[in-house]
Amino acid sequence: MARIAGVNIPTNKRVHIALTYIHGIGRTAALKILEACKIGDYAKNSFPRVNELTEEQISKIREQIDQNYKVEGELRREIQINIKRLMDMSCYRGLRHRKGLPVRGQRTHTNARTRKGPAVAIAGKKLATKK
């Protein structure tokens, strides 16, 4: 099992898919890393599986990621610092983060259950029906 950037990447998957298991690396970044390391053939869409890589190729990938990408703990820390900065400034986005509401302009009247949590019934909310 190959270990890159502190993550055990799956051995049975193709390299460009397995690299996406690292936080901060998506499909496009994985393809750019492999292109820089000259592993696989992008034109033919043929990439080796992780267990077919040599130790030299794995070390090239590791170096490429260390030099050019923020991944895993460092990236998570930076994101948390940015959110904390917004909250400390008390700007609109910071207030939304603080209240646990959607930050990017989504509607909250009927949706946003993922951010707001499960719906809570309010006593006396339903109006009495007329007879």
N, C-alpha and C positions, 0 to 999 in steps of 0.2 A: 504494500500500500504506500503510495507516494504521499509525502507530507510537504505541502507548499504553503508558505505564509501562515503556519500554525494550524492548517486544516488538513485532515486526511481526505484526499480526494478519491472518489470511487475508482477502482481499477478496471472494471469491465466496460466503462463508458468510453466514448471517443474523447480525445483530449480537449477539443473546443467546448464540449458540453461539460466535462468534468471540471474545467476551470471556473465555470459559473457557480460552483459550490462555494467559492471564496467570496465573502461579502465585499462588494465594491467592484467586482468584475462581472460584466454581462457578456452577451454573445459577441457584440462588436469588439469589445476590448480583448476578449479571448482570441478572436481571429487576428487582431493586430499583434498580440503577443506572439502567436505562433508564426506569423509572417516575419516578424523581426528575428525570431530564432531559427527561421527556415526549417520548420517542421510541418510536414504534410503538404498538400497541394490544394490551394484555395480554388483554383480554376476547375479542377475535377471534383471538388468537394470530397476529397479523400484524406482523412486524418487518421492516424494510428490510434489504437486504444492505449490507455494509460499503461497497462501491463506490458505493452510492446516497446515502450520508450527505454532508451538507455539511461544510465545514471548521468552521463554527460548532458543529454538533452533536458533532463529534469533540472539539473543545476543551471542550465541556460535560462530556462523558464523562470526559475526562482530568482536569478539575478535580474532578469528583465522586469519582473514584478516589483522587486525591492527598489530598483532605480527609478522607475517611472510611474508607479501607482501607489496611492494611499489605499490600504486595504485593512480589513478586520478591525482590530482594536483602535488603531490610530484614526481610522475613518469614523468609527462610532463615536469616539471621544470628540472629534472635531464637530460632528453633527450636534451632539449634546451641548457643547460649548456655544454653538451658534444659536440653539434654541434658548439656552439660558440667557444669552445676551439680549435676545428679543424680549424675553420676559422681564429682565432688569430695566430695559428702556421703557417698558410699559407702552410699547407701540401696539397697534391694533392686532397684529399677528401674535405678539407676545401675550396679550390678554386672552386671545382665543386658545393659545396653548395652555395657559394657566387654568382656564375654565374647562378644558377638555372638549372643546367644540371644534368643528372643521375650520381649517385655517385658510383654505384657498377659495373661498367664495361659494361653496356649495350651499344648497338650500337646507334649512334645518327644521322647517315647519312640519314636514311629514317624514323626511328621511333622516340620515345621519345616525342610525342606530348603532353603527360600529363605534363611532367616537363617543356617543352619549351614553351607551350602555343600554340594558334592557328597559323597556317602557315601564314607568311606575304610575299606577292609578292614583288619581287625586280625588279625595272624598268630596262629594257634592258638585262635581264638575258637570255631570249630566243634568240638563234642564228638565224640570217636571213637565210632563206632557199635558196639554189642555184637553179637557173633556167637554 
